[in-house]
Amino acid sequence: KSTVERIRELGNAYSELDDLIQTRAFLDLVGRLTGIDDLLYDPWYFGGGTHENRAGQDLDPHVDFNRHPIENWHRRLNLIVYLNPEWEDTWGGSLELHTDPRSPANRIELVTPLFNRCVIFETTETSWHGFSRIAPPADRQAASRRSIALYFYTRERPAEELADTHSTIYVDRPLPEHFKPGSVLTEADIEELRILLARRDQHNQRLYRDITRLTAELEQARGALNAGRLGRLRYFAQRLRQRFGR
């Protein structure tokens, strides 16, 4: 995946887009369309900007991080504009909107990433989305799935939608439906298994790294707390010595 967050460096068209989406008129228009008032533009484009993916790539179902990492704003909306002059349903790469990827009853709505198509959806604890594997025909393997992602925030959020601050939460894809007892696996099926296992390994490694980092930060905080307590004890001991002349 290739991303560019500093979109103004891409040329005049992107600079004009950046100028537009931060105006109060545009933010109020999107607010009227979605029913979310007082939307905020993200000058850092954190996680957003231009996105490009190539053949063989997909994106597992996920819900997005829910707080801006710098401003601590509430993330409220995703606005995605697709930039693919030529795209067919059979090429994969369709946006997937899931009801609940953890449930066997999960339902999926597909949106083909056609040129100039705009998709807007709320960022909530149940706004599961991803995209299917990109598989253009042999003579179009150089084709890439391109889009620009714009994220909008608010300072407040309805109480019933509040959740603890979290990063992006992924759900690994299940086995394909045709994987049943007694079925014969093809070479393509074996490759699919390899991909699914590798994806799970990658997610586990990321979680282990996060746990290791958080454990180290906890130990540092604990050390600082202990040092602070020791410093206060020394201070009070010194005061007592001064008071009683010892």
NUROTOR-528505 format. One record per residue (C-alpha): residue number from 1; x, y, z. Coordinates in pm, 1 decimal, decimal comma. Example, Ala and Ser with C-alpha at 12.3 -4.5 7.8 and 13.67 -1.06 7.14 Angstrom:
<sites>
 num        x        y        z
   1   1230,0   -450,0    780,0
   2   1367,0   -106,0    714,0
</sites>
This chain:
<sites>
 num        x        y        z
   1      0,0      0,0      0,0
   2    126,6    342,4    -97,6
   3     -2,7    652,4     82,4
   4     61,2   1025,6     64,4
   5    -66,5   1236,8    354,0
   6     92,4   1566,6    243,0
   7   -140,2   1593,5    -54,8
   8    -58,7   1955,1   -139,8
   9    277,5   1832,5   -268,1
  10     98,0   1632,0   -540,3
  11      0,1   1934,5   -747,1
  12   -250,4   2214,8   -795,9
  13   -560,8   1995,3   -811,4
  14   -483,2   1842,9   -473,0
  15   -400,2   2184,0   -326,2
  16   -737,7   2314,2   -444,1
  17   -909,3   2011,0   -291,8
  18   -729,8   2071,4     37,7
  19   -835,0   2437,4     31,7
  20  -1197,2   2337,0    -30,2
  21  -1247,1   2068,9    233,8
  22  -1126,9   2289,3    519,9
  23  -1374,9   2568,3    445,8
  24  -1667,5   2612,1    684,5
  25  -1906,7   2598,8    387,5
  26  -1786,0   2251,3    284,9
  27  -1779,1   2118,0    641,6
  28  -2132,1   2247,6    702,1
  29  -2252,3   2088,0    376,0
  30  -2115,4   1748,4    480,5
  31  -2268,2   1805,9    823,5
  32  -2613,0   1866,2    671,4
  33  -2582,1   1555,1    453,9
  34  -2485,4   1333,1    746,9
  35  -2657,2   1498,5   1042,3
  36  -2325,1   1556,8   1222,3
  37  -2265,8   1918,9   1317,5
  38  -1944,7   2110,6   1385,9
  39  -1718,3   1886,4   1178,8
  40  -1344,7   1948,8   1191,5
  41  -1089,0   1922,9    910,7
  42   -770,8   1726,0    985,3
  43   -467,1   1928,5    869,0
  44   -240,0   1626,5    933,1
  45   -444,7   1385,5    717,2
  46   -357,9   1123,4    978,3
  47   -416,5    783,6    812,3
  48   -578,8    956,4    515,8
  49   -462,1   1119,3    194,7
  50   -408,4    923,2   -124,2
  51   -416,3    542,9   -108,6
  52   -294,7    304,3   -378,8
  53   -310,0    -77,5   -374,2
  54   -202,7   -328,6   -637,4
  55   -289,4   -680,0   -755,0
  56   -304,7   -940,0   -478,8
  57   -374,0   -691,4   -199,6
  58   -688,1   -667,4     11,0
  59   -792,9   -509,4    340,2
  60   -940,2   -712,7    625,6
  61  -1264,7   -595,8    787,3
  62  -1192,1   -338,3   1055,9
  63  -1319,4    -43,1   1253,4
  64  -1097,8    262,9   1249,6
  65   -912,8    430,1   1534,1
  66  -1162,1    649,0   1719,8
  67   -952,7    945,7   1839,6
  68   -718,7   1184,3   1663,0
  69   -369,2   1099,4   1793,8
  70   -266,3   1464,6   1831,5
  71   -583,8   1661,6   1903,3
  72   -779,2   1380,4   2073,1
  73  -1083,3   1474,5   1864,9
  74  -1355,8   1215,2   1804,2
  75  -1332,6   1058,9   1459,4
  76  -1676,8   1079,4   1299,9
  77  -1674,6   1042,5    920,9
  78  -1485,5    873,9    638,8
  79  -1519,3   1032,8    295,8
  80  -1355,9    831,9     16,1
  81  -1332,5    938,7   -348,3
  82  -1218,3    675,4   -598,7
  83   -972,2    766,6   -874,0
  84   -988,2    467,8  -1111,9
  85  -1077,5    566,8  -1471,3
  86  -1118,5    199,0  -1562,3
  87  -1243,7    -64,3  -1319,9
  88  -1461,5   -375,3  -1344,9
  89  -1647,1   -563,9  -1071,6
  90  -1456,6   -878,4  -1166,1
  91  -1125,7   -710,2  -1078,3
  92  -1204,2   -723,4   -706,3
  93  -1104,0   -433,3   -483,1
  94  -1465,6   -348,3   -402,3
  95  -1531,6   -167,2    -76,5
  96  -1695,9   -410,6    166,9
  97  -1939,3   -280,2    429,0
  98  -1994,6   -550,8    692,6
  99  -2271,0   -586,5    950,8
 100  -2046,3   -792,2   1183,2
 101  -1744,8   -985,4   1047,2
 102  -1726,0  -1188,7   1369,6
 103  -2075,4  -1329,0   1317,4
 104  -2167,3  -1623,8   1091,0
 105  -2468,0  -1412,9    989,3
 106  -2243,5  -1131,6    863,9
 107  -2384,2   -950,6    560,9
 108  -2164,9   -759,9    315,3
 109  -2255,5   -473,9     82,4
 110  -2011,5   -416,0   -204,7
 111  -1922,2    -83,0   -365,9
 112  -1717,7    -90,1   -687,4
 113  -1436,3    172,4   -676,4
 114  -1541,9    356,1   -992,8
 115  -1391,6    688,2  -1096,1
 116  -1535,9    992,6   -913,6
 117  -1757,4    775,8   -692,8
 118  -1776,8    916,9   -340,8
 119  -1862,2    709,0    -34,0
 120  -1936,4    868,2    304,4
 121  -1993,8    664,6    619,2
 122  -1980,2    719,0    993,2
 123  -1684,3    603,9   1199,4
 124  -1835,7    409,3   1489,5
 125  -1763,2     96,9   1692,0
 126  -1966,2   -105,2   1438,4
 127  -1868,0     58,7   1106,2
 128  -1686,1   -251,7    980,8
 129  -1534,2   -215,5    635,3
 130  -1249,6   -338,9    415,0
 131  -1199,6   -430,1     50,2
 132  -1177,3   -754,9   -142,0
 133   -860,0   -885,8   -301,1
 134   -752,6   -700,1   -613,2
 135   -738,3   -938,4   -910,0
 136   -725,1   -760,8  -1246,7
 137   -692,4   -972,3  -1564,0
 138   -352,2  -1087,8  -1684,6
 139   -322,2   -804,1  -1936,1
 140   -406,1   -539,8  -1671,9
 141   -182,4   -644,5  -1383,8
 142    -35,1   -295,0  -1366,4
 143   -376,3   -150,7  -1278,6
 144   -392,8    -17,4   -922,3
 145   -681,9     69,9   -692,6
 146   -652,7    441,7   -615,4
 147   -850,6    667,4   -386,0
 148   -827,0    969,9   -163,0
 149   -948,9    928,5    194,3
 150  -1067,7   1227,2    397,6
 151  -1146,9   1189,9    767,4
 152  -1351,2   1436,4    970,4
 153  -1377,5   1486,3   1345,3
 154  -1574,7   1660,9   1619,7
 155  -1478,6   1780,0   1966,3
 156  -1779,1   1607,1   2123,9
 157  -1969,3   1286,0   2056,5
 158  -2309,3   1150,7   2169,6
 159  -2273,8    972,9   2504,8
 160  -2419,4    648,2   2368,9
 161  -2141,3    632,6   2107,2
 162  -1848,0    687,2   2341,9
 163  -1585,3    413,2   2376,5
 164  -1237,9    378,6   2520,6
 165   -966,2    516,5   2294,2
 166   -836,3    247,2   2058,8
 167   -633,8    196,2   1743,2
 168   -771,0     24,5   1432,6
 169   -934,2   -310,0   1517,8
 170   -904,8   -584,0   1254,3
 171  -1092,5   -910,9   1214,9
 172   -913,4  -1176,4   1009,9
 173  -1111,0  -1322,0    723,3
 174  -1267,0  -1667,8    774,8
 175  -1202,2  -1970,2    555,6
 176  -1377,6  -1951,9    217,9
 177  -1725,9  -2106,1    219,0
 178  -1626,0  -2389,5    -14,9
 179  -1374,7  -2524,3    240,4
 180  -1588,1  -2813,2    364,3
 181  -1514,9  -3165,6    495,3
 182  -1451,0  -3401,7    206,1
 183  -1366,8  -3129,8    -45,7
 184  -1043,6  -3153,7   -244,9
 185   -814,9  -2854,6   -213,5
 186   -675,4  -2704,3   -531,1
 187   -342,4  -2525,2   -565,5
 188   -536,3  -2198,0   -545,1
 189   -696,9  -2316,3   -219,9
 190   -355,2  -2395,8    -70,8
 191   -231,1  -2050,3   -169,8
 192   -537,5  -1897,3     -4,6
 193   -456,6  -2086,2    316,3
 194    -97,8  -1960,5    303,3
 195   -219,7  -1602,3    268,5
 196   -468,9  -1632,6    555,4
 197   -210,0  -1788,3    788,0
 198     51,3  -1526,9    696,4
 199   -201,5  -1249,4    765,5
 200   -276,6  -1391,0   1109,4
 201     95,3  -1418,9   1183,6
 202    142,5  -1053,2   1086,5
 203   -141,9   -942,6   1311,8
 204     -5,2  -1150,7   1600,8
 205    341,0   -997,9   1555,1
 206    190,6   -648,7   1558,4
 207     -0,1   -727,8   1878,5
 208    312,6   -871,6   2042,3
 209    505,9   -555,5   1951,1
 210    229,0   -340,1   2097,9
 211    221,8   -546,7   2418,1
 212    602,1   -526,5   2449,7
 213    597,1   -149,1   2398,6
 214    313,5    -96,8   2647,3
 215    484,8   -320,4   2904,2
 216    805,1   -115,8   2871,1
 217    610,2    209,0   2910,4
 218    435,7     68,4   3218,4
 219    771,4    -24,6   3371,7
 220    906,9    323,9   3300,6
 221    601,9    481,4   3462,1
 222    635,4    252,0   3762,0
 223   1005,0    342,4   3795,9
 224    924,9    712,8   3775,5
 225    653,8    671,3   4038,5
 226    888,0    487,6   4272,4
 227   1160,1    747,1   4218,1
 228    909,2   1019,0   4297,5
 229    803,9    849,3   4616,7
 230   1168,5    804,2   4720,7
 231   1237,2   1168,8   4648,7
 232    943,2   1277,4   4864,4
 233   1061,1   1054,0   5151,4
 234   1408,0   1208,8   5130,6
 235   1258,7   1556,2   5131,2
 236   1045,2   1492,1   5440,2
 237   1338,2   1324,0   5619,3
 238   1550,8   1631,8   5550,2
 239   1276,0   1861,4   5682,2
 240   1247,3   1654,9   5999,0
 241   1622,7   1671,8   6056,6
 242   1616,4   2048,5   6011,4
 243   1319,3   2086,0   6243,8
 244   1461,6   1878,8   6527,6
 245   1821,9   1982,1   6475,0
 246   1960,8   1640,8   6401,1
</sites>
